[in-house]
Amino acid sequence: MLDFQNNTLNVDDLPQFETVDGHFIATQYLKLLRLIYIFWFVVLSCGIIFLHIFKNPPFPTVYLLTGVLVLLFSLVLIEIEKGFKRRKYGIREKDILFQRGFFVFKQTIVPYKRIQHVELRQNLIFKAFKIFSLKIYTAGSSTGDLSIKGLNQIEADKIKAQILKVADLDEN
């Protein structure tokens, strides 16, 4: 018969990940987020105006849609402005972590030994703002387990190099 043990751990003895010095995301990403949501606000507002002028819906419909649009975009704006201050990443000797969110705070921690692939991306809009997105893949995920958007090139290259060095990945 096997000698199985499952000892209880004291919560006070566990490592503190909150004490990690976080690095904030580039402010250019905040500007990009603002522009994207202003663009969508204008597009949806134009849609409501179009609906009001050409389709002539029942009286409260336009006002209800306008109210919902303003409420949703107000919440999104609060999330962007307040949540951006909480958007940061931390590099430790055994893992990388990323925090984000205001209404819904999310913290993702990925151990280096689980990382299988690292990808650095810069789409057309990111190129205009000189920012990058770093995607980290682990086993069993095709969409990436961690995506840090809004890094400048120097930070993105340093993080990628650190991950490749510690996780012992090939840079192909």
Long-range contacts (C-beta under 8 A, 24 or more apart in sequence): 17-90, 17-97, 17-107, 17-109, 20-90, 20-92, 20-97, 21-90, 22-88, 22-89, 22-90, 22-99, 23-88, 23-89, 23-90, 23-91, 23-155, 24-87, 24-88, 25-84, 25-87, 25-88, 25-89, 25-148, 25-149, 25-150, 25-151, 26-131, 26-150, 26-151, 26-152, 26-155, 28-129, 28-130, 28-131, 28-150, 28-152, 29-84, 29-129, 29-131, 29-149, 29-150, 30-80, 30-84, 30-150, 31-129, 32-125, 32-126, 32-129, 32-131, 32-150, 33-80, 33-84, 34-80, 37-73, 37-76, 37-77, 37-80, 40-73, 41-69, 41-73, 44-69, 45-69, 75-103, 78-102, 78-103, 79-103, 87-150, 89-148, 89-159, 91-159, 91-162, 93-166, 94-166, 96-136, 96-146, 96-159, 96-163, 98-146, 98-148, 108-145, 108-146, 110-136, 110-138, 110-145, 110-146, 112-163, 112-166, 112-167, 113-167, 114-138, 114-139, 115-163, 115-167, 115-169, 116-169, 117-169, 118-160, 118-163, 118-164, 118-167, 118-169, 119-144, 120-156, 120-157, 120-160, 132-156, 134-159, 134-160, 136-163
